[in-house]
Amino acid sequence: MIIPSTKRDTIENARPTVALTKSQLAALLLTLLPLCLSAPRAIGQDTQPKDEKKEAKKPEPFKISQLTQGMGLYAIGPLSPDKKSILLLARKPDSSPNLYVMNIGDHAIRPPLTNLKWGVTGPQWSPDSQWVVYAGFNETASFDEIFILNIKTGTSRQLTKNSFSDKEPVFTPDGKRILYTSDESPLPDAAFGILHVASIPVGGGKPEFFTDDDCSSIRPGISADRKSVLLLKVGDSSGRQSLWEYSLDGKAQRDLTETRYARIRSYIPGAAHGMIVLWAQEEAAQPDEIYLFDPDVGQAHELPQPELPKYAPSLSPDGKLIAFVSPGRVGSQLFIYDSTTEQMKQLTFKPGNTHSPMFVSNSEILFGSDRGKANELFLLDLNQPVEREKKK
């Protein structure tokens, strides 16, 4: 989620020319306070560029429907492998984000599936769409643990219970084990803060280490062909991150990106022509960018307008379209990139902050936004262009 920054006015080295008593000073502050509070809004209204006002009124090119009211949407999770359901994280007032599931067909949302005091993060589906694994804090935990939930019954089981932080879970392709990131180390003299990828059976049991490198390994995922594991390694001295491919039994096979990126925030295999979508930064001081990376030749192509920061990519099921968030003239907005035409287009213009877009079909995109003041769930249909009224 992109949270707008606030501005704070400061007055330094002010020197009064007339000595004031404490009571006079208090009266003066009470007089000036309403002016100070109202001034930024008045100034913003008076000086807002005409092109920004025009942008806010620009008609949006496709039909957008609001699906929720008062849900407190926090983030949109992944689509189930059978494409029938999608996971949502939402938070009620004064509570942490918990897990919901929505039916794609009728947009019906079940009551919350979890009720963890400190919330849920990183939910992922099993290959058969019957289970969900997630990281979360219960009432007694000091660290996040791994839980598994049966979608049909709504019952959860805790898989890890230790004095370490366990997060970023994902099912193996056969659905029998769960890979996750942990700060527990298999190395007896490991430095503090070194992370590793571990695995645990879905039925519970003793965890095993999947990686045992001297550097950190994080964010396990599964390749598009389901035949290997992808994960990120963090350079021991440089801190730069690289995408690696491992065999399913935990053997390193190849370094895909080497030291090209300072940070890789996420990766999505399965793009057209065998590409991998990367949300990354080449240098820490540079804005976030989205790349199409070819693992066969080790080359990456950034999306158009590299000066425009790009966040939170989502890939269409056919691998041809990428939905993402970028700053607009008014708030953060939803954009789309078509890899077949190499064209990029802005899809939303209404003032607000857009977050966590997710394709549910090749033509439908779910996204979260506070464009109606509260954070709610919206659906954009690329097959339903909005007809503009012709000027007489």
C-alpha positions as CSV (number, residue, x, y, z in Angstrom):
1,M,0.0,0.0,0.0
2,I,1.3,3.4,-0.8
3,I,0.7,5.9,1.9
4,P,0.9,9.6,1.0
5,S,3.5,11.7,2.8
6,T,2.6,14.6,5.0
7,K,4.3,18.0,5.2
8,R,5.3,19.7,8.3
9,D,6.0,23.5,8.4
10,T,8.7,24.6,10.8
11,I,9.8,28.0,12.0
12,E,13.4,28.3,13.0
13,N,15.4,31.1,14.6
14,A,12.4,33.3,15.2
15,R,13.1,36.3,17.3
16,P,10.2,38.3,18.8
17,T,10.6,42.1,18.7
18,V,8.2,42.6,21.5
19,A,8.3,40.8,24.9
20,L,5.1,38.9,25.6
21,T,3.7,37.5,28.8
22,K,2.8,33.9,29.0
23,S,-0.9,34.7,28.9
24,Q,-0.5,37.0,25.9
25,L,1.6,34.3,24.1
26,A,-1.1,31.7,24.8
27,A,-3.8,34.0,23.4
28,L,-1.7,34.6,20.3
29,L,-1.3,30.9,19.7
30,L,-5.0,30.2,20.1
31,T,-5.7,32.9,17.5
32,L,-3.1,31.6,15.0
33,L,-3.8,27.9,15.4
34,P,-7.0,27.8,13.3
35,L,-5.3,29.7,10.6
36,C,-2.3,27.3,10.6
37,L,-4.6,24.3,10.4
38,S,-6.7,25.7,7.6
39,A,-3.9,27.3,5.6
40,P,-2.4,24.2,3.8
41,R,-5.8,23.2,2.5
42,A,-6.6,26.6,1.3
43,I,-3.2,27.0,-0.4
44,G,-3.5,23.5,-2.0
45,Q,-6.9,24.5,-3.4
46,D,-5.8,27.8,-4.8
47,T,-2.5,26.6,-6.3
48,Q,-3.5,23.2,-7.6
49,P,-2.5,23.1,-11.3
50,K,-5.3,23.1,-13.8
51,D,-3.9,20.0,-15.4
52,E,-4.2,18.1,-12.1
53,K,-7.9,19.1,-11.8
54,K,-8.4,18.1,-15.4
55,E,-6.7,14.7,-14.7
56,A,-9.0,14.0,-11.7
57,K,-12.0,14.5,-13.9
58,K,-10.7,12.4,-16.8
59,P,-13.1,9.6,-17.6
60,E,-11.8,6.1,-16.9
61,P,-11.5,3.9,-20.0
62,F,-13.1,0.7,-18.6
63,K,-15.9,-0.3,-16.3
64,I,-15.0,-0.3,-12.6
65,S,-17.3,-1.9,-10.0
66,Q,-17.0,-1.5,-6.2
67,L,-17.4,-5.0,-4.6
68,T,-17.2,-4.2,-0.9
69,Q,-18.5,-1.7,1.6
70,G,-16.9,-1.2,5.0
71,M,-14.7,-4.2,4.7
72,G,-11.4,-2.5,5.7
73,L,-9.5,-4.1,2.9
74,Y,-5.8,-4.4,3.7
75,A,-4.4,-6.4,0.7
76,I,-5.4,-8.8,-2.1
77,G,-3.9,-12.2,-1.9
78,P,-3.3,-14.8,-4.7
79,L,-5.9,-16.4,-6.9
80,S,-6.5,-20.1,-6.3
81,P,-5.0,-22.6,-8.8
82,D,-8.6,-23.6,-9.9
83,K,-9.3,-19.9,-10.4
84,K,-12.5,-20.1,-8.3
85,S,-11.5,-18.2,-5.2
86,I,-9.2,-15.4,-4.1
87,L,-7.7,-14.6,-0.7
88,L,-8.1,-11.2,0.9
89,L,-6.6,-9.6,4.0
90,A,-8.9,-7.1,5.8
91,R,-8.8,-5.4,9.1
92,K,-11.6,-4.1,11.3
93,P,-11.0,-0.9,13.4
94,D,-8.4,-1.4,16.1
95,S,-7.5,-4.9,14.9
96,S,-4.9,-6.6,12.7
97,P,-5.3,-8.0,9.2
98,N,-7.0,-11.4,9.1
99,L,-7.8,-13.8,6.3
100,Y,-11.0,-13.9,4.1
101,V,-11.8,-15.8,0.9
102,M,-14.0,-14.5,-2.0
103,N,-15.8,-16.6,-4.6
104,I,-14.8,-15.3,-8.1
105,G,-18.2,-16.2,-9.6
106,D,-20.6,-14.2,-7.4
107,H,-18.1,-12.2,-5.4
108,A,-19.5,-13.6,-2.1
109,I,-17.1,-13.2,0.8
110,R,-17.1,-15.7,3.6
111,P,-16.7,-14.6,7.3
112,P,-13.1,-14.2,8.4
113,L,-11.2,-17.5,8.4
114,T,-8.7,-16.4,11.0
115,N,-8.9,-14.3,14.1
116,L,-5.3,-13.9,15.1
117,K,-4.6,-11.0,17.5
118,W,-1.5,-9.9,15.7
119,G,-2.7,-10.7,12.2
120,V,-1.9,-12.8,9.1
121,T,0.6,-12.3,6.3
122,G,1.7,-14.0,3.1
123,P,-1.1,-16.5,2.5
124,Q,-0.6,-19.0,-0.3
125,W,-2.8,-21.8,-1.9
126,S,-2.1,-25.5,-2.1
127,P,-1.8,-26.9,-5.6
128,D,-5.3,-28.5,-5.2
129,S,-6.9,-25.3,-3.9
130,Q,-8.1,-27.1,-0.8
131,W,-5.6,-25.6,1.7
132,V,-4.0,-22.3,2.5
133,V,-0.7,-21.8,4.3
134,Y,0.1,-18.5,6.0
135,A,2.3,-16.8,8.6
136,G,0.8,-15.2,11.7
137,F,1.0,-14.3,15.3
138,N,-1.4,-15.9,17.8
139,E,-2.0,-14.5,21.3
140,T,0.9,-16.3,23.0
141,A,3.5,-16.1,20.2
142,S,6.6,-13.9,20.4
143,F,7.4,-14.5,16.7
144,D,5.4,-15.2,13.6
145,E,4.7,-18.9,13.0
146,I,3.5,-21.1,10.1
147,F,-0.2,-22.2,10.0
148,I,-2.2,-24.3,7.6
149,L,-5.9,-23.9,7.0
150,N,-8.5,-26.2,5.4
151,I,-10.7,-24.1,3.2
152,K,-13.7,-26.4,3.4
153,T,-13.9,-26.7,7.1
154,G,-12.2,-23.4,8.1
155,T,-10.0,-25.1,10.7
156,S,-6.4,-24.1,11.2
157,R,-3.3,-26.0,12.5
158,Q,-0.1,-24.5,13.7
159,L,2.9,-26.1,12.0
160,T,5.8,-24.3,13.7
161,K,6.2,-23.3,17.3
162,N,9.6,-22.1,18.3
163,S,11.6,-19.0,19.3
164,F,12.3,-18.0,15.7
165,S,10.6,-16.0,13.0
166,D,9.0,-18.2,10.3
167,K,7.4,-16.5,7.3
168,E,6.9,-16.4,3.5
169,P,5.4,-20.0,3.2
170,V,4.7,-21.8,-0.1
171,F,3.6,-25.3,-1.0
172,T,5.9,-27.6,-2.9
173,P,4.5,-28.7,-6.3
174,D,3.3,-32.1,-4.9
175,G,1.5,-30.3,-2.0
176,K,3.2,-32.5,0.6
177,R,5.6,-30.0,2.2
178,I,5.8,-26.3,2.8
179,L,8.9,-24.1,2.2
180,Y,9.3,-21.0,4.3
181,T,11.9,-18.4,5.4
182,S,13.2,-18.7,8.9
183,D,15.9,-17.0,11.0
184,E,16.8,-20.3,12.6
185,S,20.1,-21.4,11.1
186,P,21.6,-24.9,10.4
187,L,25.0,-23.4,10.9
188,P,26.4,-23.5,14.5
189,D,28.4,-20.3,14.2
190,A,26.0,-18.3,11.9
191,A,25.9,-14.6,12.3
192,F,22.8,-13.0,13.9
193,G,20.2,-12.1,11.4
194,I,21.1,-14.7,8.7
195,L,18.0,-16.2,7.2
196,H,17.5,-19.6,5.6
197,V,14.8,-21.5,3.7
198,A,13.3,-24.5,5.6
199,S,10.6,-27.1,4.9
200,I,8.1,-28.9,7.0
201,P,5.5,-31.6,6.1
202,V,1.9,-30.4,5.8
203,G,0.9,-32.9,8.4
204,G,3.4,-31.4,10.9
205,G,6.7,-32.8,12.2
206,K,10.3,-31.7,12.5
207,P,11.4,-29.0,10.0
208,E,14.3,-29.6,7.7
209,F,16.6,-27.0,6.2
210,F,16.3,-26.5,2.5
211,T,19.3,-24.1,2.2
212,D,22.5,-24.0,4.4
213,D,24.5,-21.2,2.8
214,D,26.6,-18.7,4.7
215,C,24.5,-15.9,3.3
216,S,20.8,-15.3,3.7
217,S,18.2,-17.0,1.5
218,I,14.6,-15.8,1.5
219,R,11.2,-15.8,-0.3
220,P,11.0,-19.3,-1.8
221,G,8.7,-19.8,-4.8
222,I,8.0,-22.4,-7.5
223,S,9.0,-22.1,-11.1
224,A,6.5,-21.8,-13.9
225,D,7.0,-25.5,-15.0
226,R,6.7,-26.6,-11.3
227,K,10.0,-28.5,-11.6
228,S,12.2,-26.3,-9.5
229,V,12.3,-23.8,-6.6
230,L,13.2,-20.2,-6.9
231,L,14.5,-18.1,-4.1
232,L,16.5,-15.0,-3.3
233,K,20.0,-14.8,-1.9
234,V,21.4,-11.8,-0.1
235,G,25.0,-11.0,-0.6
236,D,27.0,-11.4,2.6
237,S,29.0,-8.2,2.2
238,S,27.2,-6.2,-0.4
239,G,23.6,-6.9,0.6
240,R,22.6,-7.1,-3.0
241,Q,19.9,-9.7,-3.9
242,S,20.0,-12.3,-6.6
243,L,17.4,-14.8,-7.9
244,W,18.5,-18.4,-7.8
245,E,17.1,-21.7,-9.1
246,Y,17.2,-24.8,-6.9
247,S,16.2,-28.4,-7.5
248,L,13.2,-29.6,-5.6
249,D,15.6,-31.5,-3.3
250,G,17.5,-28.4,-2.3
251,K,20.5,-28.4,-4.6
252,A,21.6,-25.0,-6.0
253,Q,21.4,-25.1,-9.8
254,R,22.1,-21.6,-11.1
255,D,22.3,-17.9,-10.2
256,L,19.8,-16.3,-12.6
257,T,20.3,-12.5,-12.0
258,E,23.8,-12.4,-10.3
259,T,24.5,-9.0,-8.7
260,R,22.4,-6.9,-11.0
261,Y,19.9,-5.8,-8.3
262,A,20.2,-4.0,-5.0
263,R,16.8,-5.4,-4.0
264,I,14.3,-7.7,-5.6
265,R,10.9,-7.1,-3.9
266,S,9.0,-9.9,-5.7
267,Y,9.2,-12.2,-8.8
268,I,6.5,-13.8,-10.8
269,P,7.4,-16.7,-13.2
270,G,5.2,-17.6,-16.1
271,A,5.3,-14.5,-18.3
272,A,5.1,-14.8,-22.0
273,H,8.1,-16.4,-23.8
274,G,9.4,-17.9,-20.5
275,M,10.1,-14.5,-18.9
276,I,10.0,-13.7,-15.2
277,V,8.5,-10.5,-13.9
278,L,10.8,-8.8,-11.4
279,W,9.8,-5.9,-9.1
280,A,13.3,-4.6,-8.2
281,Q,15.8,-1.8,-7.9
282,E,19.2,-1.8,-9.6
283,E,20.5,0.6,-7.0
284,A,19.1,1.4,-3.6
285,A,18.8,5.1,-4.5
286,Q,16.9,4.5,-7.7
287,P,13.1,4.2,-7.9
288,D,11.3,0.8,-8.0
289,E,11.0,-0.6,-11.5
290,I,9.4,-3.6,-13.1
291,Y,11.5,-5.8,-15.5
292,L,10.8,-8.7,-17.8
293,F,13.8,-11.0,-17.2
294,D,14.8,-13.8,-19.6
295,P,16.4,-16.6,-17.5
296,D,17.8,-18.3,-20.6
297,V,20.0,-15.5,-21.6
298,G,20.2,-13.5,-18.4
299,Q,18.9,-10.3,-19.8
300,A,16.2,-8.0,-18.4
301,H,14.0,-5.4,-20.1
302,E,12.5,-2.6,-18.1
303,L,9.0,-1.4,-18.8
304,P,8.5,1.9,-20.7
305,Q,8.9,5.2,-18.9
306,P,11.7,4.1,-16.6
307,E,11.6,7.4,-14.7
308,L,8.1,6.5,-13.4
309,P,8.3,4.3,-10.3
310,K,6.4,1.1,-10.6
311,Y,5.1,-1.2,-7.8
312,A,3.2,-4.4,-7.0
313,P,3.0,-6.2,-10.4
314,S,0.4,-8.8,-11.2
315,L,0.6,-11.1,-14.2
316,S,-2.4,-12.2,-16.3
317,P,-3.1,-15.9,-16.5
318,D,-1.9,-16.0,-20.2
319,G,1.3,-14.2,-19.2
320,K,0.9,-11.3,-21.7
321,L,-0.4,-8.5,-19.4
322,I,1.1,-6.9,-16.3
323,A,-1.0,-4.8,-14.0
324,F,0.9,-2.5,-11.6
325,V,0.7,0.6,-9.5
326,S,2.4,3.9,-10.3
327,P,2.1,7.5,-9.1
328,G,-0.5,9.5,-11.1
329,R,-1.1,13.2,-11.0
330,V,-3.6,12.6,-8.2
331,G,-2.6,9.7,-5.9
332,S,-1.3,6.3,-7.0
333,Q,-3.1,4.7,-10.0
334,L,-3.5,1.4,-11.8
335,F,-1.6,0.9,-15.0
336,I,-1.3,-2.0,-17.5
337,Y,1.5,-3.1,-19.8
338,D,0.8,-5.3,-22.8
339,S,3.9,-7.4,-23.7
340,T,2.6,-8.2,-27.2
341,T,2.4,-4.5,-28.2
342,E,4.9,-3.1,-25.7
343,Q,2.4,-0.4,-24.8
344,M,1.7,0.9,-21.3
345,K,-1.7,2.5,-20.3
346,Q,-3.1,4.2,-17.3
347,L,-6.4,2.6,-16.2
348,T,-7.6,4.7,-13.3
349,F,-7.7,8.5,-12.7
350,K,-10.0,9.1,-9.8
351,P,-8.1,10.6,-6.8
352,G,-7.0,7.9,-4.3
353,N,-4.3,5.4,-3.5
354,T,-4.4,2.1,-5.4
355,H,-2.8,-1.1,-4.1
356,S,-2.3,-4.8,-4.6
357,P,-3.8,-5.4,-8.1
358,M,-4.5,-9.0,-9.0
359,F,-5.7,-10.6,-12.2
360,V,-8.6,-13.0,-11.8
361,S,-8.9,-13.6,-15.5
362,N,-7.2,-12.3,-18.7
363,S,-9.6,-9.4,-18.7
364,E,-10.5,-8.8,-15.1
365,I,-8.3,-7.1,-12.5
366,L,-9.1,-6.7,-8.8
367,F,-7.5,-3.8,-6.9
368,G,-7.8,-2.1,-3.6
369,S,-8.2,1.7,-3.3
370,D,-9.4,4.4,-1.0
371,R,-10.9,6.3,-4.0
372,G,-14.1,6.3,-2.1
373,K,-12.4,7.4,1.2
374,A,-12.3,4.0,2.8
375,N,-10.1,1.1,1.5
376,E,-12.4,-1.1,-0.5
377,L,-12.2,-3.8,-3.2
378,F,-12.8,-2.9,-6.9
379,L,-13.1,-4.8,-10.1
380,L,-12.0,-3.5,-13.5
381,D,-13.1,-5.3,-16.7
382,L,-11.0,-4.8,-19.8
383,N,-13.8,-6.2,-21.9
384,Q,-16.1,-3.4,-21.0
385,P,-14.9,-0.1,-22.3
386,V,-16.8,3.0,-21.1
387,E,-18.5,4.8,-24.0
388,R,-18.0,8.5,-23.9
389,E,-20.8,10.9,-24.6
390,K,-20.3,12.8,-27.8
391,K,-20.2,16.5,-27.5
392,K,-23.0,18.3,-29.3
